[in-house]
Each structure stands twice: as structure tokens, then as C-alpha cells.
Amino acid sequence: MLKKVLFLSFYFPPRNRISSFRARGFCKYLPELNWKPIVICEDWPRHAPDYDENLLPEVRESEVHRIPSYGPSGMNRFFIRNLAPWLFPDKTPYNWWKLARRKAFELCEKNSFDAIIATHDPLATLSIASELSRCFGTPWIADIRDSWNVQKLSSPRKQKLISKHERMLSSLANKVVSVSDGISDELGRILGKKIHTVSNGYDIDEVPLVQNREEGVFTILYAGNLSHSRNPRPLFEAIEKCIAKGLIPKKSIKVCFLGSSEKFVEHFDLHRFKTVSFSCEERVSRIKALSRIRSASVLLVLSHPNEKGVLTGKVFDYLNSRRPILAVPDDSGEIQRLLNLSKSGVSLTNPNEIALQLAKWFEEWKKDTQFKLDYDESEIRKHSRERKTEELVEVLESLQ
């Protein structure tokens, strides 16, 4: 008989967000490892942005309870939007928390759960899991995707408030999991307890058709949202150097930001790089994004040099594509180590070094537009969603 785990995840398919894919991967493979997940998540209707029906088939066998985040009205609207996040950060989004909490108690009264997993953010999932554990005696795992105690995620005031509640709730969990060794080490030091690392991964079943490559163009692709902390200017400086020195013809190289807003082009003043061709394209479905990733010449990661432990989920989709990866700047941490171990790319900061690497890859690309690196396949396979779920199950079994 399968053991039962109540899985609390605000983000879940069909919402096309990186935070949905972690929960989806676990729920897909848990039944193969003798665990049946019963999911509580946010309802994401067809008309909402980022709705992607292609994400649904792999979770159709899971029991999923979708809780709406209905919009408040009148004075209640003012309270929910302006006061609740500051008064009750551990119960935000407040309307979703109320309904999800009610459903969670109903499920716990009808089922004998062996464990609870709550993935954060938001804090509401941890809050519900903690209360359920206290009432029903069920052990629970806090799964920390982003740590407000380790990473800079908002204004100082909000950062202080959320990090306080994250510490409090994580300290109540029977086990705590994070997505990288860097976060695990620092959060473990803060909490005074062992933090288990179960990083993100890629799904071996997601192998889209490769789109036709732009003829004669060496394409560098960044997939995902840009932010103020992800600076692409060193790459643009490097490309400018390559063009100026005649290492790469201007018409033969292009940077594509897939799913990024034009406002960051203005923020980083990228238009001042007159010789560098680039484009910003709207967000697409996951299967189309994976196809674009496989079609690129080089894949770009914009790392966080001042935040140790940040290992974005897109890196693992990049790994699965077997395309060369360029991380800028060198984080001297998680991303550098991953690329070195898997032999999937390089992590660089200096524009001169970036230019030399691009020129080298461009020469290989001219000989074969599908050129590949000498990857360590055994290392790459360690990061499949199936393997990552096995690691999560080890933590689940340790609760028993």
C-alpha cells in the first residue's frame, strides 16, 4: 500500500512558472517510490496569464484540490491587499490561506497521512503544515525554494518581516529541505539544525522538437525573467569586443531574451551597445520554451555574484538540452560548480575572457551548428527529476 503525503504548493500546473515545475516533478515520480501525493494548490483558470494546458497530463493521476484566490471587494479589499501582508505574513495570500486551511483539515480528518510537505513561497503553505502537524501529529517537511534569510528578495522592511516568520516556521518543521548547498549551509547555521539539499532538476520526458535555427546566426539565448540583479552588460561588452576585433561578424551573432520585459533593456541601457543585435520576446508555453532552448547556439545564465547558493531552476533545463552554457558573472559557487562537474559550460566575469570563450565557440559553431561540449553524462543524469524525487523520499522515509 502506498504511503500518503499531503503536498501543499501554492504554485502548480497548469500555471507556467518555474515554481510550479518543482512540485510537478515530485508529484509525478512519488507514486513510483511508494508515496501517494494529495495536492492542495492555487486554482489557475484558463483565462489567467501563464496558463499552459500542456503541463496538465503528467499530474492528472494525482489527486489535486485547487483552491481559488478570489479577489476581495470593498473594505475587505483594503484589508487583504494593504494590511494582511504586514499583519499576517504567514497567512498571505489571506483568502487562499483561509480556504486552503479548511480543505487541508478536511483531508486530514478523512485520511491518515504519513507526512506533509509544504513548499515555500508563500509562507501560507508552511503555516498550514505547521498547524496540521500540531493538531494531527503528522510530521512535516518545509521545502524552501527561496530563502528570505539567505537571499535578498525585497525591501529591507519586508525582508526582515518575512525572514523572521520563515525562521519561526522552519524551526517547527521536522525536516527542512532547500534547493542548494549554499542555502542549506547558511540556513542551517541560522536555524541551528541540519538542512537537506534537494536541488531542482529536469524532466527526461520533456524532449521537444528542435525549432529551425536562424540561418547563419550564432544565437545566445536567455530564457526567463530579467531582474535588476541580473546584469547582462558584461556579455554585451564581450560581444562588442568580438565584433570590433573581427572575431565574430556583426551580422552573425544575436542575443535573445525569451520571456523578458523591455523595461530591463532600458534599465541596463543595452541600446548603447550599437553593434550588438538583440531582441526581447514574449513568454511562451513551456514546450515552446524548451524547444527554443534546444535550438540556441549558447545558453545564458545571469548569476547573482553577491548571493551564494542561488541555483535557478532554468539551469537544469539548460543541462538537459546539451547546449553550451555561459554563466555571467562567475558566482564562484553553486553554478560554477555545477558547470564544472557536468562539463556543460563556463562561468566568467571579465568581458575579455567572455569574448575569448565566445570566439572559441563561434569557430566550433561555424564547423557544426549543433556543436557539443564533452559533457559528463553521468553527472548530468544526477539532476533528473526522478533522481531528485528519490532524494526527497530519503528525507520522507527518515521521518518514519
N, C-alpha and C positions, 0 to 999 in steps of 0.2 A: 504493500500500500504506500502511495506517495505521501510524504510529509507535506504539511501545508504551511505556506508563508504568506502573510498579509504584506503586500507590496504597496507602499504609499509613495506616489510620484506625481507631483503636480503636472509635470510635462510628460506627455506620452503620445504615441501615434493616434490620430493622423496629423498631429502638429509637426511640421517640418522644422525642427530645431535641434541643434546638437545635443541639448539637454534631454531630448526625448529618446535619442538613439541608445544611450547607456541603459535605460530601463527596458527598452525594447529588446536589446541584446540579451540581457539577463533573463527576461521572461520567455524568450524563445528557447533557450537552452536549459533552463532549470528543470523542466519535466524529464529531460533525458538523464538528469542526475538525481532523480528520485525526489524532486521537490515540485509541488504544485503551487504556482503563484496565483493569488487572487488580488487583483489590482484595484486601487482607488486612485483616480486621476481627475484632471480637469476635463470637462466636456469641451470639444473643439469642433464647432459646427462647420458645415460645408462652406458657408459664405465668409468665414473668417479668413484673414490673411494667413499664409503658410499652411493652409490645409492641403494635404497630399495623400490621396486615397491609395497610392501605391505602397504606403507604409503599413497599411492595414492587414494584408494577408498573413503576415508572419505572426500576428498577435491574435488572430481570430479564434484560435483554440484556447486562448486564455480567458478566464472569467474576469471581465473588466467592468467596473462600476464608474461611470462617467458623471462627474458632479459639475453642474453649471456654475460659472462665476457670474451671476446675474448682476446687472447694473443697478445700483441704488438710485433712489429718487428723493427729492425734497431735502429736508434737513438731514435725513439719513445719508444722503449722498455726501453732504459736507462732512459728516462724522466719519464715514467709511474712507473717503479719499484724503482727508486732511488731518484727522485726529487719530484714527485707529492705528495707522502705521507707526505712530510715535508712542501711543499709549499701550498698544498690544502688538509689538513687532513679531512676537512668536505666534500670533494668530492672524497674520496677514498673508494673503488676502482674506479679509474677515468673513465675507459672505460665503466664500468657498470653504473656509475652515469650519464654519457652523454646520454646513450640510455634510461635508466630508467626515467630520467627527461623528455626527449622528449615524451615518452609514457604517462607519468603522465599528461603532459599538454594536449595531445590529448584527454585523458579520461575526464579531467575536462572541456574541451570545448564541449564535447558531452553529458556529464552527469551533473546533478545537485546534487552534493554530499552534504550531511548533515554534514559530519565530515571527518577528515583524521586521521588515526592512523599511526605513524611511530615508528617501534621498533628498538632499538639501542643495539648492534652494527651491522654494522658500522655506522659512523656518516652521511654517504651519505643519508640515509633514512630521518634523521632529517632535513638535509639541503634542500632536495627536498620538504618536507612537509612545511617547513617554507616559501619557495619561493611561493609555490602554495597558501598558506593561504594569503600571501601578495597580490598576483595577483587576486585571485578569491574571497577573503573574507570568505573562508571556515575555520571554527575553527578546531584546530588540537590538538592531544594528543601525547606527547612524552612518549613512553614506554621504560623505562630504565631497561634493563635486568642486565647489569653490569655497575656500575658507576665508571668512572675513577677519580672522585673526592672523592670517599669514599674507593675504593679498590685499592690495589697495583697490577697493571696488566701488567706493562712493566718496561723498564729502566726509570730512573728519567727524562731524556730529553724527551722521548716520552710521559711519563705520564703527564708531565707539559703541553705539547702541546695539547694532546687530551683532557685533563681535562678542559683546557681553552675554547676550542670550544664546549665541552659538556655543560659547564655553559652558554655560549652565546646562543646556540640553545635552550636549555631547558628553559631559561628565556623568549624566544619568544613564547613558546608554550602556548596555552590557559589553558591546564591542563598537569600535569606531573604525570606519574604512575611509581612506582618501584615494585620490586618483594619481598621486605621485609620491615618490620617496621624499622629495623636498618638503611637501606639505605635511606628510606623515611625521617626519623628524621634528619640524618646528611646532606643529600642533601637539605632538606628543610631549614635547618639552613644556609647553604652556599648560597642558592638562595634567601632566604627571602620570600619564598612562600610555600603554602601547597602542599605536595606531597601525592598522593593517593597510597595506597598499594593494589596491586592485585598480590598475590603470584602465583607461579606455582602450578600445580596440577596434578592429574592423571585422566585418561580416564576410566570410569567404563566399557566401552565396550571392553577394552583390557584385556581379561582374557584368556591367553594362557594355553594350556595343561601343566601340571607339568611333567618335564622330570624325568626319573628314577633316584632316588638318588643313590649316590655311596654307596654301601652296607657297613654298619659298619663304616662309616666315618662322623664325625661331621665337616661339611663344613662351613667355614666363607668366604663369597663372597663379593668382592669389584667390582662393575660394573662401568666402565668408565675409563677415563684417569687419570693416576697419574701425579703429578707435583712436583716440588721442594718444594712447600709449604705444601704438604700433606705427612706427615711423618708417615709411618706405624710401625716404630720401637717399640713404646710403646706396641703395640699389640703383636709383636714378643717376646718382653721381658716377657710379661704376659704368653704367651703360653709356653715359656721355663720354667718359674716358675711352671706352672701347670704340665708339664712333669716331672720336677725334683722332685716335691713333691709327685708324684704318683697320682695326682688328675685326670689327663687325660692321657691315654696311648699314646705314641708317634704315633703309627700306626692308632690311632682313630681320629686324628684331622688334618685338612688341611686348608690352606688359598689359595683362588683362586682369582687372579686379572684378570678380564674379560675385554679385550679391552685396556690393559696397555702395555707399551713398556718395554722390558727387560732392557733398559738403566737405568731405575729408580731403578731396582734391584741393579745395580752396584752403583748408586748414594747413595742409603741408606745402601749399604753394607749388604744386607739381608742374603747373603751366610754365614756370620759369625755366624748366629743362626743355628748351625749344627743340632739341634734336631727338628727344625721346618720344616715341609713339606709344600711347596708352589709351585704354578705354575702361569705362565703368559700365557694367552690365547688370540688369535687374536680377533679383533672386529667381532661381528656377527650381523645379522639383528635384528631389534627391537623386533620382535615377539619371536625370539630365546633368546634374552637377558632377556625379561620379563619371559620367561619360566625358565631360569636359576635362576633368582631372586626368583621365587616361589619354586624352588627346594632346595634352600640353607637352612642350619640349622639356620644360623645367617647372617645378612647383615651388612656390614661395611660401615660407613661414616667416611671419614677423613676430619675433620673440620679445619677451619682457626682460631686459637685462638687469633690472633692479628688483625683480620678484622671483626669487628662487622657487622652484617647484612647479611652475606653470607649464603644463604639458597639455596643450589644446587637443581636443578630440580629432580635429581635421588632420593632424599629423599621421594618425593611424589609417585614415582613408588614403592619404598620400602613400604610405608604406605599401598598402595593398595594390596600388596602381603600378608599382615597379617603375616609376619615373624618377629621375634625379631630383633631389630636394635641396634647396638653398635656404638656410635659415639666417636671417639678418635681424638684429646683430647676434653675435655669438653670446649665448646666455651663460656659457661656462657651467652648465648644469644639466637639467633633465633632457633638453632637446639635443644638445651636443652629444651627450652620452648615448642616446637612442640612435642618432645618425651614425655615430662611430661604430657601435656594436653591430648594427644591421648593414653597415656599409652602403647606406642609402643616400648619402649626400654629405654636405659640409655646413658648418656653422661659422660664419665670418662677420667681422665688424668693419674692417678697413676697406674703403672703396677701391683702393688699388688691388688688394687681394681678391675682392669680389670680381673686379674687372678681369683679372688673370684667369679666375675659375670660369667665368662666362665665356671668355675667348677659347679656353680649352674645350669646353662642352660644345661650343659652336662649331669647332673644327670636326668634332666627332659627329655632330648632327649633320654636317654637310655630306659626310660619307654615308650616313644612315640616319634618316629622320626618326627612326624608332630605336636609336642607340640606348643601351642599358649599361648600368654600372655592374660591378662584380659583387652583387648582393649576397649577404649571408642569409640564405633562405630559412635555415633552422632558427635563426634569431627572429626573423620576420614572423614566422608561424607562431612564435610565443605570444603574439599580440592579437590573435584571433579572438572574436567574441566567445567562442566555445571555450578556449583556454581560460579566458578571464572569468567566465562563469564557474569553471572548475575551481578557480582561486576563491571566488565568493563562497562557494559551497564549503570549502575548507573552513571558512570563518563561521558559516552557519552550523556546521557539524560540531564546532568547538563550543557552541552554546549549550549543547545537549548534556 
